[in-house]
């Protein structure tokens, strides 16, 4: 009978630990769902903008093309600079 209070205490501590873990897991899930909600809100906003103003989509495509061209130029410039510096060393 002397073991009963100790086992009850251990059981209680185990339950408290489990509840704390569940609470942490729940907080993580809530945070993930908040992030998903924000992403969905932005997606909905983007869809509304693109449907009401199709020229925005065209502008974004042109902007992406220009970005990719600039990126290609910068990468080739970096490669050329590296090859020049390795030749001079």
PDB file as gemmi writes it, atoms N, CA and C in Angstrom:
CRYST1    1.000    1.000    1.000  90.00  90.00  90.00 P 1                      
ATOM      1  N   UNK A   1       0.802  -1.197   0.000  1.00  0.00           N  
ATOM      2  CA  UNK A   1       0.000   0.000   0.000  1.00  0.00           C  
ATOM      3  C   UNK A   1       0.844   1.260   0.000  1.00  0.00           C  
ATOM      4  N   UNK A   2       2.066   1.164   0.497  1.00  0.00           N  
ATOM      5  CA  UNK A   2       2.931   2.330   0.546  1.00  0.00           C  
ATOM      6  C   UNK A   2       3.354   2.754  -0.856  1.00  0.00           C  
ATOM      7  N   UNK A   3       3.315   1.816  -1.810  1.00  0.00           N  
ATOM      8  CA  UNK A   3       3.713   2.130  -3.177  1.00  0.00           C  
ATOM      9  C   UNK A   3       2.636   2.896  -3.929  1.00  0.00           C  
ATOM     10  N   UNK A   4       1.427   2.856  -3.510  1.00  0.00           N  
ATOM     11  CA  UNK A   4       0.321   3.504  -4.226  1.00  0.00           C  
ATOM     12  C   UNK A   4       0.508   5.005  -4.380  1.00  0.00           C  
ATOM     13  N   UNK A   5       0.837   5.756  -3.317  1.00  0.00           N  
ATOM     14  CA  UNK A   5       1.013   7.188  -3.515  1.00  0.00           C  
ATOM     15  C   UNK A   5       2.168   7.513  -4.464  1.00  0.00           C  
ATOM     16  N   UNK A   6       3.239   6.724  -4.379  1.00  0.00           N  
ATOM     17  CA  UNK A   6       4.378   6.976  -5.271  1.00  0.00           C  
ATOM     18  C   UNK A   6       3.982   6.703  -6.712  1.00  0.00           C  
ATOM     19  N   UNK A   7       3.264   5.612  -6.953  1.00  0.00           N  
ATOM     20  CA  UNK A   7       2.881   5.312  -8.329  1.00  0.00           C  
ATOM     21  C   UNK A   7       1.856   6.333  -8.837  1.00  0.00           C  
ATOM     22  N   UNK A   8       0.999   6.806  -7.932  1.00  0.00           N  
ATOM     23  CA  UNK A   8       0.062   7.859  -8.330  1.00  0.00           C  
ATOM     24  C   UNK A   8       0.805   9.132  -8.707  1.00  0.00           C  
ATOM     25  N   UNK A   9       1.848   9.445  -7.944  1.00  0.00           N  
ATOM     26  CA  UNK A   9       2.640  10.644  -8.224  1.00  0.00           C  
ATOM     27  C   UNK A   9       3.349  10.500  -9.569  1.00  0.00           C  
ATOM     28  N   UNK A  10       3.917   9.315  -9.809  1.00  0.00           N  
ATOM     29  CA  UNK A  10       4.590   9.069 -11.086  1.00  0.00           C  
ATOM     30  C   UNK A  10       3.601   9.169 -12.238  1.00  0.00           C  
ATOM     31  N   UNK A  11       2.431   8.612 -12.040  1.00  0.00           N  
ATOM     32  CA  UNK A  11       1.391   8.663 -13.060  1.00  0.00           C  
ATOM     33  C   UNK A  11       0.986  10.110 -13.336  1.00  0.00           C  
ATOM     34  N   UNK A  12       0.856  10.876 -12.269  1.00  0.00           N  
ATOM     35  CA  UNK A  12       0.504  12.285 -12.411  1.00  0.00           C  
ATOM     36  C   UNK A  12       1.590  13.047 -13.176  1.00  0.00           C  
ATOM     37  N   UNK A  13       2.863  12.800 -12.835  1.00  0.00           N  
ATOM     38  CA  UNK A  13       3.981  13.469 -13.520  1.00  0.00           C  
ATOM     39  C   UNK A  13       4.023  13.088 -14.996  1.00  0.00           C  
ATOM     40  N   UNK A  14       3.748  11.804 -15.276  1.00  0.00           N  
ATOM     41  CA  UNK A  14       3.704  11.364 -16.668  1.00  0.00           C  
ATOM     42  C   UNK A  14       2.599  12.079 -17.433  1.00  0.00           C  
ATOM     43  N   UNK A  15       1.451  12.200 -16.806  1.00  0.00           N  
ATOM     44  CA  UNK A  15       0.323  12.887 -17.440  1.00  0.00           C  
ATOM     45  C   UNK A  15       0.646  14.353 -17.699  1.00  0.00           C  
ATOM     46  N   UNK A  16       1.309  14.987 -16.737  1.00  0.00           N  
ATOM     47  CA  UNK A  16       1.689  16.397 -16.901  1.00  0.00           C  
ATOM     48  C   UNK A  16       2.663  16.536 -18.063  1.00  0.00           C  
ATOM     49  N   UNK A  17       3.644  15.629 -18.144  1.00  0.00           N  
ATOM     50  CA  UNK A  17       4.614  15.677 -19.253  1.00  0.00           C  
ATOM     51  C   UNK A  17       3.913  15.489 -20.596  1.00  0.00           C  
ATOM     52  N   UNK A  18       2.989  14.531 -20.649  1.00  0.00           N  
ATOM     53  CA  UNK A  18       2.259  14.300 -21.892  1.00  0.00           C  
ATOM     54  C   UNK A  18       1.441  15.520 -22.289  1.00  0.00           C  
ATOM     55  N   UNK A  19       0.799  16.140 -21.323  1.00  0.00           N  
ATOM     56  CA  UNK A  19       0.009  17.333 -21.613  1.00  0.00           C  
ATOM     57  C   UNK A  19       0.895  18.466 -22.116  1.00  0.00           C  
ATOM     58  N   UNK A  20       2.081  18.611 -21.525  1.00  0.00           N  
ATOM     59  CA  UNK A  20       3.004  19.651 -21.997  1.00  0.00           C  
ATOM     60  C   UNK A  20       3.443  19.374 -23.430  1.00  0.00           C  
ATOM     61  N   UNK A  21       3.731  18.093 -23.739  1.00  0.00           N  
ATOM     62  CA  UNK A  21       4.119  17.736 -25.103  1.00  0.00           C  
ATOM     63  C   UNK A  21       2.977  17.990 -26.079  1.00  0.00           C  
ATOM     64  N   UNK A  22       1.772  17.610 -25.681  1.00  0.00           N  
ATOM     65  CA  UNK A  22       0.609  17.857 -26.537  1.00  0.00           C  
ATOM     66  C   UNK A  22       0.418  19.350 -26.774  1.00  0.00           C  
ATOM     67  N   UNK A  23       0.625  20.121 -25.723  1.00  0.00           N  
ATOM     68  CA  UNK A  23       0.473  21.570 -25.845  1.00  0.00           C  
ATOM     69  C   UNK A  23       1.487  22.139 -26.833  1.00  0.00           C  
ATOM     70  N   UNK A  24       2.740  21.687 -26.737  1.00  0.00           N  
ATOM     71  CA  UNK A  24       3.781  22.146 -27.667  1.00  0.00           C  
ATOM     72  C   UNK A  24       3.433  21.738 -29.098  1.00  0.00           C  
ATOM     73  N   UNK A  25       2.995  20.481 -29.261  1.00  0.00           N  
ATOM     74  CA  UNK A  25       2.618  20.009 -30.597  1.00  0.00           C  
ATOM     75  C   UNK A  25       1.463  20.818 -31.158  1.00  0.00           C  
ATOM     76  N   UNK A  26       0.501  21.109 -30.318  1.00  0.00           N  
ATOM     77  CA  UNK A  26      -0.652  21.900 -30.753  1.00  0.00           C  
ATOM     78  C   UNK A  26      -0.233  23.305 -31.157  1.00  0.00           C  
ATOM     79  N   UNK A  27       0.677  23.908 -30.404  1.00  0.00           N  
ATOM     80  CA  UNK A  27       1.179  25.243 -30.760  1.00  0.00           C  
ATOM     81  C   UNK A  27       1.871  25.217 -32.116  1.00  0.00           C  
ATOM     82  N   UNK A  28       2.668  24.165 -32.360  1.00  0.00           N  
ATOM     83  CA  UNK A  28       3.344  24.046 -33.652  1.00  0.00           C  
ATOM     84  C   UNK A  28       2.328  23.910 -34.785  1.00  0.00           C  
ATOM     85  N   UNK A  29       1.302  23.092 -34.561  1.00  0.00           N  
ATOM     86  CA  UNK A  29       0.274  22.914 -35.596  1.00  0.00           C  
ATOM     87  C   UNK A  29      -0.472  24.211 -35.868  1.00  0.00           C  
ATOM     88  N   UNK A  30      -0.768  24.951 -34.821  1.00  0.00           N  
ATOM     89  CA  UNK A  30      -1.455  26.231 -34.996  1.00  0.00           C  
ATOM     90  C   UNK A  30      -0.577  27.182 -35.803  1.00  0.00           C  
ATOM     91  N   UNK A  31       0.713  27.209 -35.503  1.00  0.00           N  
ATOM     92  CA  UNK A  31       1.622  28.084 -36.244  1.00  0.00           C  
ATOM     93  C   UNK A  31       1.673  27.696 -37.721  1.00  0.00           C  
ATOM     94  N   UNK A  32       1.746  26.394 -37.988  1.00  0.00           N  
ATOM     95  CA  UNK A  32       1.763  25.922 -39.377  1.00  0.00           C  
ATOM     96  C   UNK A  32       0.475  26.326 -40.085  1.00  0.00           C  
ATOM     97  N   UNK A  33      -0.655  26.156 -39.427  1.00  0.00           N  
ATOM     98  CA  UNK A  33      -1.930  26.508 -40.038  1.00  0.00           C  
ATOM     99  C   UNK A  33      -2.039  28.019 -40.261  1.00  0.00           C  
ATOM    100  N   UNK A  34      -1.478  28.816 -39.352  1.00  0.00           N  
ATOM    101  CA  UNK A  34      -1.476  30.270 -39.557  1.00  0.00           C  
ATOM    102  C   UNK A  34      -0.676  30.617 -40.800  1.00  0.00           C  
ATOM    103  N   UNK A  35       0.474  29.955 -40.977  1.00  0.00           N  
ATOM    104  CA  UNK A  35       1.294  30.212 -42.169  1.00  0.00           C  
ATOM    105  C   UNK A  35       0.557  29.803 -43.437  1.00  0.00           C  
ATOM    106  N   UNK A  36      -0.121  28.673 -43.393  1.00  0.00           N  
ATOM    107  CA  UNK A  36      -0.903  28.229 -44.549  1.00  0.00           C  
ATOM    108  C   UNK A  36      -2.001  29.236 -44.849  1.00  0.00           C  
ATOM    109  N   UNK A  37      -2.634  29.724 -43.811  1.00  0.00           N  
ATOM    110  CA  UNK A  37      -3.707  30.705 -43.985  1.00  0.00           C  
ATOM    111  C   UNK A  37      -3.182  31.977 -44.649  1.00  0.00           C  
ATOM    112  N   UNK A  38      -2.019  32.431 -44.221  1.00  0.00           N  
ATOM    113  CA  UNK A  38      -1.422  33.627 -44.819  1.00  0.00           C  
ATOM    114  C   UNK A  38      -1.107  33.374 -46.291  1.00  0.00           C  
ATOM    115  N   UNK A  39      -0.531  32.205 -46.589  1.00  0.00           N  
ATOM    116  CA  UNK A  39      -0.214  31.884 -47.981  1.00  0.00           C  
ATOM    117  C   UNK A  39      -1.468  31.826 -48.835  1.00  0.00           C  
ATOM    118  N   UNK A  40      -2.526  31.211 -48.315  1.00  0.00           N  
ATOM    119  CA  UNK A  40      -3.779  31.144 -49.067  1.00  0.00           C  
ATOM    120  C   UNK A  40      -4.373  32.530 -49.294  1.00  0.00           C  
ATOM    121  N   UNK A  41      -4.261  33.391 -48.285  1.00  0.00           N  
ATOM    122  CA  UNK A  41      -4.768  34.754 -48.439  1.00  0.00           C  
ATOM    123  C   UNK A  41      -4.026  35.476 -49.552  1.00  0.00           C  
ATOM    124  N   UNK A  42      -2.697  35.354 -49.582  1.00  0.00           N  
ATOM    125  CA  UNK A  42      -1.924  36.003 -50.644  1.00  0.00           C  
ATOM    126  C   UNK A  42      -2.246  35.406 -52.008  1.00  0.00           C  
ATOM    127  N   UNK A  43      -2.442  34.077 -52.054  1.00  0.00           N  
ATOM    128  CA  UNK A  43      -2.801  33.447 -53.327  1.00  0.00           C  
ATOM    129  C   UNK A  43      -4.142  33.978 -53.826  1.00  0.00           C  
ATOM    130  N   UNK A  44      -5.105  34.093 -52.927  1.00  0.00           N  
ATOM    131  CA  UNK A  44      -6.419  34.617 -53.314  1.00  0.00           C  
ATOM    132  C   UNK A  44      -6.297  36.055 -53.788  1.00  0.00           C  
ATOM    133  N   UNK A  45      -5.498  36.846 -53.090  1.00  0.00           N  
ATOM    134  CA  UNK A  45      -5.291  38.243 -53.483  1.00  0.00           C  
ATOM    135  C   UNK A  45      -4.674  38.304 -54.881  1.00  0.00           C  
ATOM    136  N   UNK A  46      -3.638  37.479 -55.095  1.00  0.00           N  
ATOM    137  CA  UNK A  46      -2.982  37.458 -56.409  1.00  0.00           C  
ATOM    138  C   UNK A  46      -3.964  37.067 -57.508  1.00  0.00           C  
ATOM    139  N   UNK A  47      -4.811  36.086 -57.239  1.00  0.00           N  
ATOM    140  CA  UNK A  47      -5.789  35.668 -58.242  1.00  0.00           C  
ATOM    141  C   UNK A  47      -6.759  36.789 -58.563  1.00  0.00           C  
ATOM    142  N   UNK A  48      -7.213  37.496 -57.559  1.00  0.00           N  
ATOM    143  CA  UNK A  48      -8.149  38.600 -57.783  1.00  0.00           C  
ATOM    144  C   UNK A  48      -7.474  39.688 -58.605  1.00  0.00           C  
ATOM    145  N   UNK A  49      -6.254  40.020 -58.244  1.00  0.00           N  
ATOM    146  CA  UNK A  49      -5.530  41.065 -58.978  1.00  0.00           C  
ATOM    147  C   UNK A  49      -5.329  40.657 -60.424  1.00  0.00           C  
ATOM    148  N   UNK A  50      -4.904  39.421 -60.646  1.00  0.00           N  
ATOM    149  CA  UNK A  50      -4.647  38.974 -62.016  1.00  0.00           C  
ATOM    150  C   UNK A  50      -5.930  38.888 -62.842  1.00  0.00           C  
ATOM    151  N   UNK A  51      -7.036  38.546 -62.219  1.00  0.00           N  
ATOM    152  CA  UNK A  51      -8.298  38.462 -62.968  1.00  0.00           C  
ATOM    153  C   UNK A  51      -8.887  39.836 -63.255  1.00  0.00           C  
ATOM    154  N   UNK A  52      -8.687  40.771 -62.349  1.00  0.00           N  
ATOM    155  CA  UNK A  52      -9.262  42.097 -62.568  1.00  0.00           C  
ATOM    156  C   UNK A  52      -8.341  42.986 -63.387  1.00  0.00           C  
ATOM    157  N   UNK A  53      -7.050  42.673 -63.393  1.00  0.00           N  
ATOM    158  CA  UNK A  53      -6.090  43.469 -64.156  1.00  0.00           C  
ATOM    159  C   UNK A  53      -5.093  42.524 -64.840  1.00  0.00           C  
ATOM    160  N   UNK A  54      -5.466  41.952 -66.002  1.00  0.00           N  
ATOM    161  CA  UNK A  54      -4.591  40.986 -66.679  1.00  0.00           C  
ATOM    162  C   UNK A  54      -3.229  41.569 -67.064  1.00  0.00           C  
ATOM    163  N   UNK A  55      -3.171  42.884 -67.210  1.00  0.00           N  
ATOM    164  CA  UNK A  55      -1.880  43.483 -67.574  1.00  0.00           C  
ATOM    165  C   UNK A  55      -0.845  43.310 -66.459  1.00  0.00           C  
ATOM    166  N   UNK A  56      -1.311  43.100 -65.233  1.00  0.00           N  
ATOM    167  CA  UNK A  56      -0.381  42.850 -64.131  1.00  0.00           C  
ATOM    168  C   UNK A  56       0.361  41.544 -64.376  1.00  0.00           C  
ATOM    169  N   UNK A  57      -0.356  40.522 -64.834  1.00  0.00           N  
ATOM    170  CA  UNK A  57       0.280  39.243 -65.143  1.00  0.00           C  
ATOM    171  C   UNK A  57       1.320  39.386 -66.235  1.00  0.00           C  
ATOM    172  N   UNK A  58       0.986  40.148 -67.256  1.00  0.00           N  
ATOM    173  CA  UNK A  58       1.948  40.380 -68.344  1.00  0.00           C  
ATOM    174  C   UNK A  58       3.155  41.143 -67.826  1.00  0.00           C  
ATOM    175  N   UNK A  59       2.942  42.115 -66.981  1.00  0.00           N  
ATOM    176  CA  UNK A  59       4.053  42.872 -66.394  1.00  0.00           C  
ATOM    177  C   UNK A  59       4.952  41.965 -65.563  1.00  0.00           C  
ATOM    178  N   UNK A  60       4.340  41.065 -64.811  1.00  0.00           N  
ATOM    179  CA  UNK A  60       5.129  40.135 -64.004  1.00  0.00           C  
ATOM    180  C   UNK A  60       5.951  39.207 -64.886  1.00  0.00           C  
ATOM    181  N   UNK A  61       5.379  38.742 -65.988  1.00  0.00           N  
ATOM    182  CA  UNK A  61       6.129  37.880 -66.909  1.00  0.00           C  
ATOM    183  C   UNK A  61       7.307  38.637 -67.519  1.00  0.00           C  
ATOM    184  N   UNK A  62       7.070  39.884 -67.921  1.00  0.00           N  
ATOM    185  CA  UNK A  62       8.169  40.685 -68.479  1.00  0.00           C  
ATOM    186  C   UNK A  62       9.237  40.940 -67.434  1.00  0.00           C  
ATOM    187  N   UNK A  63       8.821  41.222 -66.216  1.00  0.00           N  
ATOM    188  CA  UNK A  63       9.765  41.457 -65.130  1.00  0.00           C  
ATOM    189  C   UNK A  63      10.605  40.208 -64.878  1.00  0.00           C  
ATOM    190  N   UNK A  64       9.964  39.041 -64.903  1.00  0.00           N  
ATOM    191  CA  UNK A  64      10.704  37.799 -64.701  1.00  0.00           C  
ATOM    192  C   UNK A  64      11.706  37.571 -65.825  1.00  0.00           C  
ATOM    193  N   UNK A  65      11.300  37.834 -67.068  1.00  0.00           N  
ATOM    194  CA  UNK A  65      12.211  37.675 -68.212  1.00  0.00           C  
ATOM    195  C   UNK A  65      13.413  38.602 -68.072  1.00  0.00           C  
ATOM    196  N   UNK A  66      13.172  39.852 -67.713  1.00  0.00           N  
ATOM    197  CA  UNK A  66      14.270  40.805 -67.536  1.00  0.00           C  
ATOM    198  C   UNK A  66      15.192  40.377 -66.400  1.00  0.00           C  
ATOM    199  N   UNK A  67      14.599  39.894 -65.321  1.00  0.00           N  
ATOM    200  CA  UNK A  67      15.399  39.418 -64.203  1.00  0.00           C  
ATOM    201  C   UNK A  67      16.302  38.271 -64.637  1.00  0.00           C  
ATOM    202  N   UNK A  68      15.728  37.308 -65.372  1.00  0.00           N  
ATOM    203  CA  UNK A  68      16.522  36.164 -65.817  1.00  0.00           C  
ATOM    204  C   UNK A  68      17.644  36.593 -66.760  1.00  0.00           C  
ATOM    205  N   UNK A  69      17.368  37.583 -67.618  1.00  0.00           N  
ATOM    206  CA  UNK A  69      18.417  38.086 -68.505  1.00  0.00           C  
ATOM    207  C   UNK A  69      19.531  38.748 -67.699  1.00  0.00           C  
ATOM    208  N   UNK A  70      19.158  39.571 -66.721  1.00  0.00           N  
ATOM    209  CA  UNK A  70      20.163  40.232 -65.883  1.00  0.00           C  
ATOM    210  C   UNK A  70      20.972  39.208 -65.102  1.00  0.00           C  
ATOM    211  N   UNK A  71      20.296  38.206 -64.604  1.00  0.00           N  
ATOM    212  CA  UNK A  71      20.971  37.155 -63.847  1.00  0.00           C  
ATOM    213  C   UNK A  71      21.994  36.443 -64.728  1.00  0.00           C  
ATOM    214  N   UNK A  72      21.605  36.138 -65.973  1.00  0.00           N  
ATOM    215  CA  UNK A  72      22.511  35.467 -66.903  1.00  0.00           C  
ATOM    216  C   UNK A  72      23.731  36.329 -67.193  1.00  0.00           C  
ATOM    217  N   UNK A  73      23.516  37.626 -67.391  1.00  0.00           N  
ATOM    218  CA  UNK A  73      24.632  38.537 -67.655  1.00  0.00           C  
ATOM    219  C   UNK A  73      25.571  38.591 -66.460  1.00  0.00           C  
ATOM    220  N   UNK A  74      25.002  38.705 -65.270  1.00  0.00           N  
ATOM    221  CA  UNK A  74      25.830  38.760 -64.069  1.00  0.00           C  
ATOM    222  C   UNK A  74      26.614  37.472 -63.860  1.00  0.00           C  
ATOM    223  N   UNK A  75      25.977  36.335 -64.106  1.00  0.00           N  
ATOM    224  CA  UNK A  75      26.674  35.066 -63.946  1.00  0.00           C  
ATOM    225  C   UNK A  75      27.818  34.938 -64.941  1.00  0.00           C  
ATOM    226  N   UNK A  76      27.580  35.344 -66.186  1.00  0.00           N  
ATOM    227  CA  UNK A  76      28.653  35.252 -67.180  1.00  0.00           C  
ATOM    228  C   UNK A  76      29.773  36.222 -66.851  1.00  0.00           C  
ATOM    229  N   UNK A  77      29.427  37.392 -66.332  1.00  0.00           N  
ATOM    230  CA  UNK A  77      30.441  38.366 -65.934  1.00  0.00           C  
ATOM    231  C   UNK A  77      31.293  37.816 -64.791  1.00  0.00           C  
ATOM    232  N   UNK A  78      30.644  37.170 -63.845  1.00  0.00           N  
ATOM    233  CA  UNK A  78      31.374  36.577 -62.716  1.00  0.00           C  
ATOM    234  C   UNK A  78      32.305  35.477 -63.193  1.00  0.00           C  
ATOM    235  N   UNK A  79      31.824  34.639 -64.113  1.00  0.00           N  
ATOM    236  CA  UNK A  79      32.657  33.560 -64.641  1.00  0.00           C  
ATOM    237  C   UNK A  79      33.863  34.137 -65.363  1.00  0.00           C  
ATOM    238  N   UNK A  80      33.651  35.177 -66.177  1.00  0.00           N  
ATOM    239  CA  UNK A  80      34.755  35.813 -66.894  1.00  0.00           C  
ATOM    240  C   UNK A  80      35.755  36.425 -65.914  1.00  0.00           C  
ATOM    241  N   UNK A  81      35.264  37.081 -64.889  1.00  0.00           N  
ATOM    242  CA  UNK A  81      36.150  37.703 -63.909  1.00  0.00           C  
ATOM    243  C   UNK A  81      36.964  36.651 -63.163  1.00  0.00           C  
ATOM    244  N   UNK A  82      36.348  35.548 -62.844  1.00  0.00           N  
ATOM    245  CA  UNK A  82      37.068  34.468 -62.160  1.00  0.00           C  
ATOM    246  C   UNK A  82      38.150  33.873 -63.055  1.00  0.00           C  
ATOM    247  N   UNK A  83      37.801  33.674 -64.322  1.00  0.00           N  
ATOM    248  CA  UNK A  83      38.795  33.091 -65.234  1.00  0.00           C  
ATOM    249  C   UNK A  83      39.952  34.055 -65.452  1.00  0.00           C  
ATOM    250  N   UNK A  84      39.673  35.363 -65.515  1.00  0.00           N  
ATOM    251  CA  UNK A  84      40.748  36.360 -65.651  1.00  0.00           C  
ATOM    252  C   UNK A  84      41.624  36.379 -64.411  1.00  0.00           C  
ATOM    253  N   UNK A  85      41.012  36.311 -63.243  1.00  0.00           N  
ATOM    254  CA  UNK A  85      41.799  36.369 -62.015  1.00  0.00           C  
ATOM    255  C   UNK A  85      42.608  35.100 -61.825  1.00  0.00           C  
ATOM    256  N   UNK A  86      42.097  33.960 -62.279  1.00  0.00           N  
ATOM    257  CA  UNK A  86      42.861  32.721 -62.133  1.00  0.00           C  
ATOM    258  C   UNK A  86      44.019  32.682 -63.139  1.00  0.00           C  
ATOM    259  N   UNK A  87      43.863  33.314 -64.296  1.00  0.00           N  
ATOM    260  CA  UNK A  87      44.958  33.375 -65.275  1.00  0.00           C  
ATOM    261  C   UNK A  87      46.078  34.295 -64.802  1.00  0.00           C  
ATOM    262  N   UNK A  88      45.696  35.383 -64.112  1.00  0.00           N  
ATOM    263  CA  UNK A  88      46.710  36.335 -63.674  1.00  0.00           C  
ATOM    264  C   UNK A  88      47.474  35.842 -62.460  1.00  0.00           C  
ATOM    265  N   UNK A  89      46.928  34.869 -61.756  1.00  0.00           N  
ATOM    266  CA  UNK A  89      47.616  34.311 -60.566  1.00  0.00           C  
ATOM    267  C   UNK A  89      48.522  33.248 -61.017  1.00  0.00           C  
TER     268      UNK A  89                                                      
END                                                                             
